[in-house]
Amino acid sequence: MDENAKIGLENHPKKKTINDIPDMNGVKGKAKKGLIFVLLWIAAAVMAFNFSHVTDIDTFFHLSVGRDIMENGFTTVDPFSMHKLNFSSQQWLSDVVFFLIYKFFGFTGLYVFQILVAALIIFVVYKINCLVSDNKRYLSLFLAIASVWLFQNTFIRIRPQIFTILLFALEIYILETYLRKRNFKALLFLPVLCVLLANFHIGAFPMFFVLMLPYLADSLVKADFFKIRLGYFKKDGSKLFKTLLMFFIPLIPLCIFNPYGVKKILYFTSMFNSEITKNIVEWKSPNFGSNLGAIISLSLIIVTVIVIIQFALTEKRFTVKSILMFLGLTIMTLYAVRFYTYYMTFVGLILLEKLGTDFGKESKRIKAKKAAEENTFGEKTARVLESKPAAGVLVLIIIAGITIKTVLGMWQTTLFQLYPVKAAEYIKNNLDYKNIRLFNDYDDGGFLMFNGIKVFIDSRADLYTSQFNSGCTVLKDYDEIMVNPENYEEIFKKYDFQYILVNPSLNYDLYQYLRKDINYRIVTDDEYYILYKRS
């Protein structure tokens, strides 16, 4: 062969051999293995969480309302209290779901359900964190687990809020997916989430749009100043603001797609400056002297310090989106305890964004970085956390969690000793319980409702205020008894009570007055409750 031919062969591109072709099965297998271990870590976490029994005072009224809807359809007059007030459930779908789970699987089913929802919330938050951190998988996972752990014991209960947290997490995941991957189809799920929210918990409907505002603001114009970047999402020239606005505005009227239509739209606005925000703990600002208040304050301080350090010591800029999300959720948490769940759910958006890469299409630098990922600290960590010993430890944690919950009886039932079981049985067996004039405490109303007994008040606080039922002063009168129990007889006469149900440990002052009053005699009692008959 002559020299020219040799040169030609040398310059000719070589044919790819089987060894040069990427092993896609290996890549897919690695991804599948990673997903399995992520799910194992989440399962171990939720088994280790100290989930409460199904004891939330709201749970029983949700079960009662769900049962009534299934049996009688959608009502406009409250069938549970003695007052014949106007009533329509602002979370009817949650009520029905809870009741159906209880009907077929009992309290065990409800307990398992709250664990499954918590696991699903962790997984969605993990996926959000992966998006903003450029797939720092285990950092994203452990932050998601820690975030949910901090509020799970207080807020992961059989209440509509568990659906709300999940739907909002899905909303943010959709928005981040669209912004980072330019996946327009992802936005098509937003209307579905809106309609679900309008039926699962319409009181939280405005929050859906509040969470979208930082994304709209950050896609409006493009500008850089100091360590803040506005319009960061428009780096590749996409008209993101118009697209987001095109979805934002039509989503608003979707709230009418619920059984009660337009009348439920203004529910949320009625909550502000009402008796509810003044009297219900979760609508108050955090009490930093309480255990929950201490957790909230510590969380706020730690996150704020990390943000300040990131701002001062790193070169990469913050997006306006992350700044608005941080400031907005902080202010909302300081306004009312209930917003702490959203603060912790989306804390990864704030803390992890600086670890991620630029938005838009991947550059050669990013691809090169990913090609070398095998040698990074994160990849080495993943190899340890996805090893056989790690799998063994995770399985042991899951088995131990199931065993402990079984030994403690947490799967079987709720803590009925916290409720007036004996008094409810006496009332149902000996009195006209469907027409009884009974004074009961706020916390006990749901349980009495669940037993078919007419109540004076329950934890559907909005129902008993003048904002929702003109002229109604039930919540106000109940608070008067709690604050000034010496005036009990005046309130009792107003409502013509025949029986008084009191828990001395919760309402000690009223109990002291009643036990000294000869017009009140005990008809039944147990360790916690006393039922008086009023002469």
C-alpha positions as CSV (number, residue, x, y, z in Angstrom):
1,M,0.0,0.0,0.0
2,D,1.5,3.4,-1.0
3,E,2.0,6.3,1.5
4,N,-1.0,8.3,0.2
5,A,-3.3,5.4,0.8
6,K,-2.0,5.0,4.3
7,I,-2.5,8.7,5.0
8,G,-6.1,8.5,3.7
9,L,-6.9,5.6,5.9
10,E,-5.4,7.3,9.0
11,N,-7.5,10.4,8.3
12,H,-10.7,8.5,7.7
13,P,-13.0,8.4,10.7
14,K,-12.9,5.1,12.4
15,K,-16.1,3.0,12.6
16,K,-17.6,2.8,16.0
17,T,-17.3,-0.6,17.6
18,I,-19.6,-2.1,20.2
19,N,-17.4,-0.9,22.9
20,D,-17.8,2.7,21.8
21,I,-21.6,2.7,22.0
22,P,-22.9,3.9,25.4
23,D,-24.4,1.1,27.5
24,M,-28.0,2.4,27.7
25,N,-29.1,-0.6,29.7
26,G,-26.4,0.3,32.2
27,V,-27.5,3.9,32.4
28,K,-31.1,2.9,32.8
29,G,-30.2,0.3,35.4
30,K,-28.2,2.8,37.4
31,A,-31.1,5.2,37.3
32,K,-33.5,2.5,38.3
33,K,-31.3,1.5,41.2
34,G,-31.0,5.1,42.3
35,L,-34.8,5.5,42.3
36,I,-35.3,2.2,44.3
37,F,-32.9,3.5,47.0
38,V,-34.5,6.9,47.1
39,L,-37.8,5.2,47.8
40,L,-36.2,3.0,50.4
41,W,-34.8,6.0,52.2
42,I,-38.2,7.7,52.1
43,A,-39.9,4.5,53.4
44,A,-37.4,4.3,56.2
45,A,-37.9,7.9,57.1
46,V,-41.7,7.8,57.3
47,M,-41.5,4.6,59.4
48,A,-39.2,6.4,61.7
49,F,-41.4,9.5,61.9
50,N,-43.4,9.9,65.1
51,F,-46.8,10.1,63.4
52,S,-49.6,10.8,65.8
53,H,-52.6,8.5,66.2
54,V,-55.6,9.6,64.2
55,T,-56.4,12.0,67.1
56,D,-56.8,15.4,65.4
57,I,-60.0,17.1,66.6
58,D,-60.9,18.0,63.0
59,T,-60.7,14.4,61.8
60,F,-64.1,13.4,63.3
61,F,-66.0,16.3,61.8
62,H,-64.4,15.5,58.4
63,L,-65.6,11.9,58.7
64,S,-69.1,13.1,59.8
65,V,-69.4,15.5,56.9
66,G,-68.1,12.9,54.4
67,R,-70.6,10.4,55.7
68,D,-73.5,12.9,55.4
69,I,-72.5,13.8,51.8
70,M,-72.4,10.1,50.8
71,E,-75.8,9.5,52.4
72,N,-77.7,12.7,51.8
73,G,-75.9,14.6,49.1
74,F,-74.7,18.2,49.3
75,T,-76.6,20.2,52.0
76,T,-76.9,23.9,52.6
77,V,-78.1,23.6,56.3
78,D,-75.9,22.2,59.0
79,P,-77.3,18.9,60.1
80,F,-74.9,18.5,63.0
81,S,-75.4,21.4,65.4
82,M,-78.4,22.6,67.3
83,H,-78.4,26.0,65.6
84,K,-79.7,25.2,62.0
85,L,-77.0,27.4,60.5
86,N,-76.1,27.7,56.8
87,F,-73.4,25.3,56.0
88,S,-71.5,24.0,52.9
89,S,-68.2,22.1,53.2
90,Q,-65.2,24.0,51.8
91,Q,-63.3,20.7,51.6
92,W,-66.1,18.3,50.6
93,L,-63.8,16.0,48.5
94,S,-61.4,15.6,51.4
95,D,-64.3,14.7,53.7
96,V,-65.6,12.1,51.3
97,V,-62.1,10.5,50.7
98,F,-61.5,10.3,54.4
99,F,-64.9,8.7,55.1
100,L,-64.5,6.1,52.3
101,I,-61.1,5.1,53.6
102,Y,-62.6,4.8,57.1
103,K,-65.6,2.9,55.9
104,F,-63.6,0.2,54.2
105,F,-60.3,0.2,56.2
106,G,-61.2,1.8,59.6
107,F,-58.7,3.9,61.6
108,T,-55.9,1.7,60.4
109,G,-56.6,2.7,56.9
110,L,-56.6,6.4,57.8
111,Y,-53.3,6.0,59.7
112,V,-51.6,4.2,56.7
113,F,-53.1,6.9,54.4
114,Q,-51.4,9.8,56.2
115,I,-48.1,7.9,56.1
116,L,-48.5,7.3,52.4
117,V,-49.3,11.0,51.7
118,A,-46.3,12.1,53.8
119,A,-44.1,9.8,51.7
120,L,-45.5,11.2,48.5
121,I,-45.0,14.8,49.7
122,I,-41.3,13.9,50.5
123,F,-40.9,12.4,47.0
124,V,-42.3,15.5,45.2
125,V,-40.2,17.9,47.3
126,Y,-37.2,15.7,46.6
127,K,-37.9,16.0,42.8
128,I,-38.2,19.8,43.2
129,N,-34.9,20.0,45.1
130,C,-33.2,17.9,42.4
131,L,-34.4,20.3,39.7
132,V,-33.0,23.4,41.5
133,S,-29.7,21.8,42.7
134,D,-28.8,20.2,39.3
135,N,-29.6,16.8,40.6
136,K,-27.7,16.7,43.9
137,R,-29.7,13.6,44.6
138,Y,-29.0,12.8,48.2
139,L,-28.6,16.4,49.4
140,S,-32.0,17.0,47.8
141,L,-33.5,13.9,49.5
142,F,-32.2,14.5,53.0
143,L,-33.3,18.1,52.9
144,A,-36.8,17.0,51.8
145,I,-36.9,14.4,54.6
146,A,-35.7,16.9,57.2
147,S,-38.2,19.6,56.0
148,V,-41.2,17.3,56.2
149,W,-40.0,15.8,59.5
150,L,-40.1,19.2,61.2
151,F,-43.8,19.7,60.6
152,Q,-45.2,16.1,60.2
153,N,-46.2,15.5,63.8
154,T,-48.2,18.7,63.9
155,F,-49.5,19.1,60.3
156,I,-49.5,15.7,58.7
157,R,-52.9,14.7,60.1
158,I,-56.2,13.5,58.6
159,R,-57.1,16.9,57.5
160,P,-57.5,18.6,54.1
161,Q,-54.1,20.3,54.6
162,I,-52.3,17.1,53.6
163,F,-53.9,17.4,50.1
164,T,-53.1,21.1,50.0
165,I,-49.4,20.6,50.8
166,L,-49.2,17.9,48.1
167,L,-51.0,19.9,45.4
168,F,-48.8,23.0,46.1
169,A,-45.7,20.8,45.9
170,L,-46.9,19.5,42.5
171,E,-47.6,23.0,41.3
172,I,-44.0,24.2,42.1
173,Y,-42.6,21.0,40.5
174,I,-44.6,21.8,37.3
175,L,-43.4,25.4,37.2
176,E,-39.8,24.4,37.8
177,T,-40.0,21.7,35.2
178,Y,-41.3,24.2,32.6
179,L,-38.7,26.8,33.4
180,R,-35.7,24.5,33.4
181,K,-36.7,22.1,30.6
182,R,-39.0,24.3,28.6
183,N,-41.6,21.5,28.8
184,F,-44.8,23.4,27.8
185,K,-46.9,20.3,28.3
186,A,-46.2,20.3,32.0
187,L,-48.2,23.5,32.4
188,L,-51.3,21.8,31.1
189,F,-51.5,20.0,34.5
190,L,-52.0,23.4,36.3
191,P,-55.7,23.6,35.5
192,V,-56.2,20.0,36.9
193,L,-54.5,21.0,40.1
194,C,-56.6,24.1,40.4
195,V,-59.9,22.1,40.1
196,L,-58.7,19.5,42.6
197,L,-57.7,22.3,45.0
198,A,-61.2,23.9,44.6
199,N,-62.7,20.7,45.8
200,F,-60.2,19.3,48.3
201,H,-59.7,22.6,50.1
202,I,-61.1,25.8,48.5
203,G,-60.1,27.9,51.5
204,A,-56.4,27.5,50.3
205,F,-57.2,28.3,46.7
206,P,-55.7,31.9,46.6
207,M,-52.4,30.4,47.8
208,F,-52.1,28.6,44.5
209,F,-51.7,32.0,42.8
210,V,-49.5,33.5,45.5
211,L,-47.0,30.8,44.9
212,M,-47.0,31.6,41.1
213,L,-46.3,35.3,41.7
214,P,-42.5,35.0,42.2
215,Y,-42.2,33.1,38.9
216,L,-44.2,35.8,37.1
217,A,-42.0,38.5,38.6
218,D,-38.8,36.8,37.7
219,S,-39.8,36.4,34.1
220,L,-41.1,39.9,33.5
221,V,-37.8,41.7,32.4
222,K,-34.1,41.0,32.3
223,A,-31.8,42.9,34.6
224,D,-28.7,42.3,36.8
225,F,-27.8,44.3,39.8
226,F,-25.3,43.4,42.6
227,K,-25.9,39.7,43.4
228,I,-29.5,39.6,42.2
229,R,-30.5,38.5,38.7
230,L,-34.0,39.4,37.3
231,G,-35.2,37.6,34.2
232,Y,-32.8,34.8,34.8
233,F,-35.3,32.4,33.2
234,K,-35.2,34.4,29.9
235,K,-31.6,33.6,29.2
236,D,-32.4,31.6,26.1
237,G,-34.9,34.3,24.8
238,S,-38.1,32.4,25.7
239,K,-41.1,34.6,26.3
240,L,-41.8,33.0,29.6
241,F,-43.8,35.9,31.2
242,K,-46.4,35.8,28.5
243,T,-46.8,32.1,28.7
244,L,-47.1,32.0,32.5
245,L,-49.5,34.9,32.5
246,M,-51.5,33.1,29.8
247,F,-52.0,30.3,32.3
248,F,-52.3,32.4,35.4
249,I,-55.4,34.5,34.5
250,P,-57.6,31.7,33.1
251,L,-56.9,29.5,36.2
252,I,-58.6,32.0,38.6
253,P,-62.2,31.3,37.6
254,L,-61.7,27.5,37.9
255,C,-62.6,27.8,41.5
256,I,-66.3,27.8,40.5
257,F,-65.9,24.1,39.6
258,N,-67.1,22.8,42.9
259,P,-70.6,21.7,44.1
260,Y,-71.3,25.1,45.7
261,G,-70.2,27.3,42.8
262,V,-69.5,31.0,43.1
263,K,-70.5,31.3,46.8
264,K,-67.3,29.6,47.9
265,I,-65.0,32.0,46.0
266,L,-64.7,34.6,48.8
267,Y,-64.3,32.1,51.6
268,F,-60.6,32.8,52.1
269,T,-61.1,36.6,52.3
270,S,-63.7,36.2,55.1
271,M,-61.0,34.6,57.3
272,F,-58.9,37.7,57.8
273,N,-59.7,39.9,60.8
274,S,-62.5,37.5,61.8
275,E,-63.0,35.7,65.2
276,I,-61.2,32.7,63.7
277,T,-57.9,34.5,63.3
278,K,-58.2,35.8,66.8
279,N,-59.0,32.5,68.5
280,I,-57.7,29.6,66.5
281,V,-54.1,28.7,67.2
282,E,-53.0,27.9,63.7
283,W,-54.3,31.3,62.5
284,K,-52.2,33.1,65.2
285,S,-48.6,34.2,65.0
286,P,-46.2,31.6,66.4
287,N,-45.9,31.5,70.2
288,F,-42.1,31.2,70.4
289,G,-42.4,30.0,74.0
290,S,-44.1,26.8,72.9
291,N,-42.5,23.7,71.5
292,L,-43.8,24.4,68.0
293,G,-42.9,28.0,68.3
294,A,-39.4,27.1,69.2
295,I,-39.1,24.8,66.2
296,I,-40.4,27.5,63.9
297,S,-38.1,30.2,65.3
298,L,-35.1,27.9,65.0
299,S,-36.0,27.0,61.4
300,L,-36.4,30.6,60.4
301,I,-33.1,31.6,62.0
302,I,-31.1,28.7,60.5
303,V,-32.5,29.3,57.0
304,T,-31.9,33.0,57.2
305,V,-28.3,32.6,58.4
306,I,-27.6,30.2,55.5
307,V,-29.1,32.6,53.0
308,I,-27.0,35.5,54.4
309,I,-23.9,33.3,54.2
310,Q,-24.7,32.3,50.6
311,F,-25.3,35.9,49.7
312,A,-22.1,37.2,51.3
313,L,-19.6,34.5,50.5
314,T,-20.6,33.0,47.1
315,E,-20.3,34.6,43.7
316,K,-23.4,33.1,42.1
317,R,-26.4,35.4,42.1
318,F,-29.8,34.9,43.6
319,T,-32.8,34.9,41.4
320,V,-35.6,37.3,42.2
321,K,-37.9,34.2,42.4
322,S,-35.9,32.7,45.3
323,I,-35.7,36.0,47.1
324,L,-39.4,36.6,46.8
325,M,-40.2,33.1,47.9
326,F,-38.0,33.4,50.9
327,L,-39.3,36.7,52.1
328,G,-42.9,36.0,51.3
329,L,-43.0,32.6,53.1
330,T,-41.1,34.0,56.1
331,I,-43.6,36.9,56.5
332,M,-46.5,34.5,56.1
333,T,-45.1,32.1,58.7
334,L,-44.7,35.0,61.2
335,Y,-48.3,36.0,60.4
336,A,-49.8,32.5,61.0
337,V,-48.5,29.2,62.2
338,R,-50.3,27.3,59.4
339,F,-48.0,28.8,56.7
340,Y,-45.0,27.1,58.3
341,T,-45.7,24.0,56.4
342,Y,-45.3,25.8,53.1
343,Y,-42.1,27.5,54.3
344,M,-40.5,24.2,55.1
345,T,-41.9,22.4,52.0
346,F,-40.2,24.9,49.7
347,V,-37.1,25.7,51.7
348,G,-35.1,23.8,49.1
349,L,-36.0,26.3,46.4
350,I,-34.1,28.9,48.5
351,L,-31.2,26.9,49.8
352,L,-30.3,24.7,46.9
353,E,-30.7,27.0,43.9
354,K,-27.2,28.3,44.2
355,L,-25.9,24.7,43.7
356,G,-27.7,24.4,40.4
357,T,-26.6,25.4,36.9
358,D,-27.9,28.1,34.6
359,F,-31.3,27.6,33.0
360,G,-32.0,26.8,29.4
361,K,-30.3,24.3,27.2
362,E,-27.3,22.5,28.6
363,S,-23.9,23.9,27.6
364,K,-20.8,21.9,26.8
365,R,-19.4,22.8,30.2
366,I,-22.4,21.2,31.9
367,K,-22.3,18.1,29.8
368,A,-18.6,17.8,30.5
369,K,-19.3,18.2,34.2
370,K,-21.9,15.4,34.1
371,A,-19.5,13.2,32.2
372,A,-17.0,13.5,35.0
373,E,-19.7,13.0,37.7
374,E,-18.3,9.6,38.5
375,N,-15.4,11.2,40.3
376,T,-17.3,13.8,42.3
377,F,-18.0,13.7,46.0
378,G,-21.8,13.4,45.4
379,E,-21.3,10.3,43.3
380,K,-19.0,8.7,45.9
381,T,-21.7,9.4,48.5
382,A,-24.3,7.8,46.3
383,R,-22.3,4.7,46.0
384,V,-22.1,4.4,49.8
385,L,-25.8,5.2,50.3
386,E,-26.8,2.7,47.6
387,S,-24.7,-0.2,48.8
388,K,-25.9,-3.5,50.1
389,P,-25.1,-2.7,53.7
390,A,-27.1,0.5,53.3
391,A,-30.0,-1.5,51.9
392,G,-29.9,-3.8,54.9
393,V,-29.9,-0.9,57.4
394,L,-32.9,0.7,55.6
395,V,-34.9,-2.6,55.6
396,L,-34.2,-3.0,59.3
397,I,-35.4,0.5,60.0
398,I,-38.6,-0.1,58.0
399,I,-39.2,-3.4,59.9
400,A,-38.5,-1.8,63.3
401,G,-40.8,1.1,62.5
402,I,-43.6,-1.3,61.6
403,T,-43.0,-3.4,64.7
404,I,-43.0,-0.4,67.1
405,K,-46.1,1.0,65.6
406,T,-47.8,-2.4,65.9
407,V,-46.7,-2.9,69.5
408,L,-48.0,0.6,70.4
409,G,-51.3,-0.1,68.7
410,M,-50.9,2.9,66.4
411,W,-52.3,1.0,63.4
412,Q,-55.5,-0.2,65.0
413,T,-57.3,2.8,66.5
414,T,-57.3,6.4,67.6
415,L,-56.8,7.4,71.3
416,F,-60.4,7.3,72.3
417,Q,-59.6,8.0,75.9
418,L,-59.0,11.6,74.8
419,Y,-62.7,11.9,73.9
420,P,-66.0,11.6,75.8
421,V,-66.7,7.9,74.9
422,K,-68.7,7.0,78.0
423,A,-70.7,10.3,77.9
424,A,-71.6,9.7,74.2
425,E,-72.8,6.2,75.0
426,Y,-75.0,7.4,77.8
427,I,-76.5,10.2,75.7
428,K,-77.3,7.8,72.8
429,N,-78.7,5.1,75.1
430,N,-80.7,7.3,77.5
431,L,-81.5,10.7,75.9
432,D,-83.0,12.2,72.7
433,Y,-79.6,12.7,71.3
434,K,-80.8,14.0,68.0
435,N,-82.6,16.9,69.6
436,I,-80.6,17.4,72.8
437,R,-79.6,20.9,74.0
438,L,-76.0,20.1,75.1
439,F,-73.1,22.3,76.0
440,N,-69.8,20.8,74.8
441,D,-66.3,22.0,74.5
442,Y,-64.8,23.1,71.1
443,D,-62.4,20.1,71.0
444,D,-65.2,17.5,71.7
445,G,-67.7,18.6,69.1
446,G,-66.3,16.6,66.2
447,F,-66.4,13.3,68.2
448,L,-70.0,14.0,69.3
449,M,-70.9,14.7,65.7
450,F,-69.4,11.4,64.6
451,N,-71.7,9.7,67.1
452,G,-74.8,11.5,65.7
453,I,-75.2,13.8,68.7
454,K,-76.3,17.4,68.1
455,V,-73.5,19.8,69.2
456,F,-73.3,23.3,70.5
457,I,-69.9,23.9,68.8
458,D,-67.1,22.0,67.1
459,S,-63.9,22.8,65.3
460,R,-65.6,24.1,62.2
461,A,-64.9,27.5,63.7
462,D,-66.0,29.5,60.7
463,L,-69.5,28.1,60.8
464,Y,-70.1,29.7,64.2
465,T,-69.1,33.3,63.4
466,S,-71.0,36.3,62.1
467,Q,-68.7,36.4,59.0
468,F,-70.3,33.2,57.8
469,N,-73.7,33.2,59.4
470,S,-75.1,36.6,60.0
471,G,-76.0,37.3,63.6
472,C,-74.4,34.1,64.9
473,T,-72.4,34.5,68.1
474,V,-71.8,30.9,69.1
475,L,-68.0,31.1,68.9
476,K,-68.0,34.4,70.7
477,D,-70.3,33.1,73.4
478,Y,-68.1,30.0,73.9
479,D,-65.0,32.2,74.2
480,E,-66.9,34.2,76.8
481,I,-67.4,31.1,78.9
482,M,-63.7,30.2,78.6
483,V,-62.5,33.7,79.5
484,N,-65.2,34.6,82.1
485,P,-66.6,31.3,83.4
486,E,-68.4,33.0,86.2
487,N,-70.9,34.2,83.6
488,Y,-71.8,30.6,82.6
489,E,-75.4,30.8,83.7
490,E,-76.2,33.7,81.4
491,I,-74.9,31.8,78.3
492,F,-76.5,28.6,79.4
493,K,-79.9,30.3,79.7
494,K,-79.5,31.9,76.2
495,Y,-79.1,28.5,74.6
496,D,-81.5,26.7,77.0
497,F,-79.0,23.9,77.7
498,Q,-80.3,20.7,79.3
499,Y,-76.9,19.0,79.7
500,I,-73.3,20.2,80.2
501,L,-70.3,18.1,79.2
502,V,-67.1,19.2,80.8
503,N,-63.5,18.1,80.8
504,P,-62.1,19.4,84.1
505,S,-58.5,19.2,82.8
506,L,-59.4,21.5,79.9
507,N,-62.1,23.7,81.4
508,Y,-61.2,23.6,85.1
509,D,-62.7,27.0,86.1
510,L,-66.1,26.1,84.7
511,Y,-65.9,22.7,86.4
512,Q,-65.3,24.4,89.7
513,Y,-68.4,26.6,89.3
514,L,-70.6,23.7,88.3
515,R,-69.6,21.3,91.0
516,K,-70.7,23.9,93.6
517,D,-74.0,24.8,91.9
518,I,-76.9,22.8,93.3
519,N,-78.8,23.2,90.0
520,Y,-76.3,20.8,88.3
521,R,-76.0,17.1,89.1
522,I,-73.7,14.5,87.6
523,V,-75.4,11.9,85.5
524,T,-72.3,10.1,84.3
525,D,-68.5,10.5,84.4
526,D,-65.2,8.9,83.6
527,E,-61.5,9.6,84.1
528,Y,-61.7,12.8,82.0
529,Y,-65.3,13.9,81.4
530,I,-68.3,14.7,83.5
531,L,-71.9,15.0,82.1
532,Y,-74.1,17.3,84.2
533,K,-77.9,17.7,84.0
534,R,-79.1,21.2,84.4
535,S,-82.3,21.8,86.4
